[in-house]
Amino acid sequence: MLSPHAAAQECTEINHTFASGANWQLCANVNSEHGLSLTDLHYFAPGDSSRQVLEALHPAQIIMMHHGKSNVDMLLGKPGLHKPVALNNKTCEGTLHTISDTHTVCSIVRPLPLLAKYSSRRALQGEAIDVFAVSEHESLIWRSNVRLSEDGRIIPSISLSGLRPSITTSTDGSATLQTSWRMAFALNGDGSNDRVEQFDFPLNRNAGNRRAMEIKAINTESFASVQRDDFRGWRVLDEDGDGYYLDPQNSGYQMVSSTLNWAKFDLAITAYNACEQLADNNQADACDNNLDAFISGESLEGRAPVLWYSQSRIFRPRTEDNPVMSSLHTSFELLPFEWTASSPFEALE
């Protein structure tokens, strides 16, 4: 059952049950500021009960910084610049969900190469459901996609392409793309009991090159950066120790900006505030404009945590990119952690 918060929104309910009995239930919408918006995400593992994971999940900002230019292009935020693209039965190969004449969402069930493998038993193949929407800004177009897998994984991604902008002041036409997602956690429906931890695995050469796990609690609003040598990651836990782990290991680049302090970091953690929707160019009158202002050192004690995760990619134009640029893609995984006592798929034949 979706919460009254989701029921009050203009959105479409998506409720999909896989052959194993696993189930995802959520409310999908297309927001005029940030495009695809998923709220009240619930996951049911076979043999478990349906439990809420996230209150909200959506793109928080998409930035194109053209090298040689002093300013950056914010693709989300200002009304009229970001435009949802209406899908139809030709552009949606699955189920088309119509919210309004211009706001549509598509959901598609796709096979996964492997769900589970136990000893000498036959490997189990699973499925996932993709939920996506398409948006445009001037000559650029992108697809915001969230893959919800049968085993509880959540994989947000953004693919951007379109016509190359005419950049007369750019030195070589290259650019940096940065995508950010907002994840408002509410594990088991009560985000006030959730806590955030940072994991590090530093190499200890004096102890046989071992990597001892170090766990640090994050108790206040703050920024964090990926440390690839330490295999750094973050997880959100409920009061029983169940939760989701954010694996940032495919984060290969970092935004360098003299004007956007928040964009230099891979992760920001804030206390939940409904009007804090975008990492920058936030249009809500009751809130500040960007993450630098959102993070004020507030305690996370008794407050639902919100994770803002950013990734960057470099666009280096080639001859074949004229006039249409090749697609740029970012994605990451949220992995269930201690969600069930044992694998819920082990008994499947």
C-alpha positions in Angstrom: 0.0 0.0 0.0 1.4 3.4 -1.0 1.6 6.1 1.6 -0.8 9.0 1.6 2.1 11.2 0.4 2.3 9.3 -2.8 -1.4 8.9 -3.2 -1.8 12.7 -3.1 0.6 13.2 -6.0 -0.2 13.2 -9.7 1.7 10.0 -10.5 1.2 6.4 -11.7 1.5 3.4 -9.5 3.9 0.6 -10.7 3.5 -2.7 -9.0 5.5 -5.6 -10.4 5.9 -9.1 -9.1 8.6 -11.4 -10.5 8.2 -15.2 -11.0 10.1 -15.8 -7.7 7.6 -13.8 -5.8 9.9 -10.7 -5.3 8.0 -7.5 -5.8 8.7 -3.8 -6.4 6.0 -1.2 -5.7 6.4 2.5 -6.3 4.8 5.7 -7.5 6.3 7.2 -10.8 6.0 10.8 -11.9 7.6 13.3 -14.3 8.5 16.5 -12.5 8.8 19.8 -14.6 12.0 20.6 -12.7 14.0 17.4 -12.6 12.2 14.9 -14.9 11.7 11.3 -13.7 10.6 11.1 -10.0 10.1 7.9 -8.1 8.5 8.0 -4.6 7.6 5.5 -1.9 9.7 2.6 -3.3 8.9 -0.7 -1.5 10.8 -4.0 -2.0 9.4 -7.4 -1.1 11.9 -10.3 -1.0 10.5 -13.8 -1.1 9.8 -15.0 2.4 10.1 -11.5 3.8 7.6 -8.7 4.1 7.2 -5.6 1.9 9.4 -2.9 3.3 9.9 0.7 2.2 13.4 1.6 0.9 13.2 5.2 -0.4 10.8 8.1 0.1 12.1 9.7 -3.1 14.6 9.1 -5.9 15.2 11.5 -8.8 17.9 13.3 -10.7 19.2 16.3 -8.7 21.1 18.2 -11.4 22.8 17.6 -14.8 25.7 19.9 -15.6 27.5 20.4 -18.9 30.8 22.4 -18.4 32.3 23.2 -21.8 36.1 23.5 -21.5 37.3 26.9 -22.3 34.1 28.6 -21.1 33.8 30.3 -17.8 30.2 29.3 -17.1 28.4 26.0 -16.8 25.0 24.9 -18.2 22.5 23.7 -15.7 20.0 21.4 -17.5 17.5 21.1 -14.6 15.7 23.7 -12.6 14.5 26.7 -14.5 10.9 26.3 -15.8 10.7 26.2 -19.5 14.3 25.2 -20.1 13.9 21.6 -19.0 11.2 19.9 -21.0 9.8 16.4 -20.6 9.5 14.5 -23.9 6.2 12.7 -24.4 6.7 9.0 -25.1 4.4 6.8 -27.2 4.0 3.1 -28.1 6.9 3.3 -30.6 9.4 4.9 -28.1 8.3 2.7 -25.2 8.7 -1.0 -25.9 7.1 -1.9 -22.5 4.2 -0.4 -20.6 3.4 3.2 -21.3 2.2 5.2 -18.2 0.5 8.4 -19.2 0.3 11.1 -16.5 -0.6 14.0 -18.7 -0.3 15.0 -22.4 3.4 15.8 -22.0 4.3 13.7 -19.0 4.8 10.0 -19.6 6.8 7.2 -18.0 7.8 3.8 -19.5 8.4 0.5 -17.6 10.1 -2.5 -19.2 10.8 -5.9 -17.7 14.3 -7.2 -18.8 16.2 -10.4 -18.2 19.3 -10.4 -16.0 22.2 -12.7 -16.8 22.4 -14.1 -13.3 20.3 -14.0 -10.2 21.9 -16.6 -8.0 24.3 -19.6 -8.1 24.8 -22.1 -5.3 27.4 -24.8 -5.3 26.8 -27.2 -8.2 23.2 -26.3 -8.7 21.9 -24.8 -11.9 22.4 -21.0 -12.0 19.2 -19.0 -11.7 18.4 -16.3 -14.2 16.5 -13.3 -12.9 14.7 -10.2 -14.1 14.6 -6.5 -13.5 12.2 -3.7 -14.3 13.4 -0.5 -15.9 11.4 2.7 -15.2 12.4 5.7 -17.4 11.5 9.1 -18.8 13.0 11.3 -21.4 13.8 15.0 -21.2 15.4 17.7 -23.3 17.2 21.0 -22.9 17.8 23.0 -26.0 19.8 20.7 -28.3 20.5 18.0 -25.6 18.3 15.0 -24.8 18.6 12.5 -22.0 17.0 9.4 -20.6 16.7 9.1 -16.8 16.4 5.4 -15.9 16.0 3.4 -12.7 16.5 -0.4 -12.8 14.9 -2.3 -10.0 16.2 -5.8 -9.9 14.6 -9.0 -8.6 17.2 -9.3 -5.8 16.6 -5.8 -4.5 19.3 -3.8 -6.3 18.6 -0.2 -7.4 20.6 1.1 -10.4 19.9 4.7 -11.4 21.4 5.9 -14.7 21.4 8.8 -17.1 22.2 8.6 -20.8 22.7 12.0 -22.6 23.1 12.7 -26.2 21.8 15.1 -28.9 23.1 17.8 -31.2 26.5 19.3 -30.3 26.0 22.8 -29.0 27.7 25.6 -31.0 30.5 26.6 -28.7 32.5 29.4 -30.3 34.6 30.2 -27.2 35.5 26.6 -26.4 39.1 25.6 -27.2 38.4 22.1 -28.6 34.7 21.5 -28.0 35.3 19.1 -25.2 33.2 19.2 -22.0 32.6 17.6 -18.7 29.2 16.1 -17.9 28.2 15.7 -14.2 25.0 14.0 -13.1 23.6 14.0 -9.6 20.9 12.0 -7.9 18.9 12.7 -4.8 18.0 9.7 -2.6 15.7 10.3 0.3 15.9 7.2 2.5 13.0 5.9 4.6 13.9 2.3 5.5 10.9 0.5 6.7 8.9 3.7 6.4 10.6 5.5 9.3 13.6 7.4 8.0 14.2 9.1 11.4 15.7 5.8 12.7 18.1 5.5 9.8 21.8 6.2 10.1 24.7 6.7 7.6 28.1 5.0 7.8 31.3 5.3 5.7 33.4 2.3 4.9 37.1 2.3 4.1 39.5 -0.5 3.4 43.0 1.1 3.6 46.0 -1.0 2.6 48.3 -1.9 5.6 51.6 -2.9 4.1 53.0 -3.7 7.6 50.4 -6.4 8.2 50.9 -8.5 5.1 49.2 -6.1 2.7 45.9 -6.7 4.4 42.9 -4.4 4.2 41.1 -4.0 7.6 37.6 -2.6 7.4 37.1 0.8 9.0 33.6 2.1 9.7 32.9 5.7 10.5 29.5 7.0 11.5 28.4 10.2 9.7 26.3 12.1 12.3 26.1 15.6 10.7 25.4 17.1 7.3 28.6 16.9 5.3 30.4 16.3 2.0 32.4 13.3 1.2 34.7 12.2 -1.7 35.5 8.8 -3.2 38.8 7.3 -2.1 39.4 4.6 -4.7 42.6 3.3 -3.1 40.6 2.6 0.1 37.6 1.2 -1.8 35.5 3.7 0.1 31.7 3.3 0.1 28.7 4.3 2.2 25.6 2.6 3.6 22.3 3.6 5.1 21.0 1.4 7.9 17.9 1.1 10.0 17.8 0.5 13.7 18.0 -3.3 13.1 21.1 -3.1 10.9 19.4 -3.7 7.6 20.0 -1.3 4.8 21.5 -0.3 1.4 25.1 0.1 0.3 26.3 2.7 -2.2 29.2 1.4 -4.3 31.0 4.3 -6.0 33.8 2.3 -7.7 32.8 3.2 -11.3 33.3 6.9 -10.5 36.2 7.7 -12.8 36.4 11.5 -13.0 35.8 14.5 -10.8 34.3 17.9 -11.6 36.7 20.8 -11.3 35.0 24.1 -10.8 36.0 27.5 -9.5 32.4 28.5 -8.8 30.6 25.3 -7.7 32.0 24.1 -4.5 29.5 21.2 -4.0 30.3 19.8 -7.5 33.8 19.0 -6.4 32.5 16.3 -4.1 31.1 12.9 -4.9 28.6 12.7 -2.1 26.6 15.0 0.1 24.6 13.9 3.1 21.8 16.1 4.4 18.8 15.9 6.8 15.5 15.5 4.9 13.9 18.7 3.8 11.0 18.4 1.2 11.9 21.6 -0.6 15.5 20.7 -1.1 15.1 19.1 -4.5 18.0 20.1 -6.7 21.7 20.2 -6.0 21.9 23.6 -7.7 19.4 25.9 -9.3 16.8 24.8 -6.7 13.7 26.8 -7.4 11.8 26.3 -4.1 11.1 29.7 -2.3 11.3 28.1 1.1 14.7 26.6 0.6 18.2 27.7 -0.4 19.6 27.5 -4.0 22.2 24.7 -3.8 23.9 22.0 -1.7 26.5 24.4 -0.4 23.7 26.2 1.4 21.8 23.0 2.3 24.7 21.7 4.3 24.8 23.7 7.4 26.2 21.2 9.9 22.9 20.1 11.2 22.7 16.9 13.2 21.3 13.8 11.5 20.0 12.5 14.8 16.3 11.7 14.5 16.2 13.0 10.9 15.8 11.0 7.7 19.1 11.1 5.7 19.3 12.2 2.1 22.2 11.2 -0.1 23.2 13.3 -3.1 25.6 11.3 -5.3 27.4 12.8 -8.3 29.4 11.3 -11.2 31.3 12.9 -14.0 32.2 11.9 -17.6 34.4 13.6 -20.2 33.2 14.3 -23.7 35.9 14.6 -26.2 34.4 15.2 -29.7 35.4 13.1 -32.7 34.8 13.6 -36.4 31.8 11.3 -36.2 30.2 13.4 -33.5 29.3 16.1 -35.9 26.5 17.2 -35.6 25.2 14.5 -33.2 27.4 13.8 -30.1 28.0 10.3 -28.9 26.1 9.2 -25.9 27.4 9.8 -22.4 26.3 7.4 -19.7 26.5 7.4 -15.9 25.2 4.8 -13.5 25.7 3.4 -10.0 24.3 0.7 -7.7 22.5 0.6 -4.4 22.9 -2.9 -2.9 20.7 -4.4 -0.2 22.7 -5.1 2.9 21.5 -7.7 5.5 18.0 -7.3 4.1 17.2 -11.0 4.7 18.8 -13.5 7.0 19.6 -15.8 4.1 19.3 -15.7 0.3 15.6 -15.7 -0.5 16.2 -17.4 -3.8 18.2 -20.5 -2.5 15.1 -22.7 -2.4 14.1 -22.1 -6.0 14.4 -25.0 -8.4 
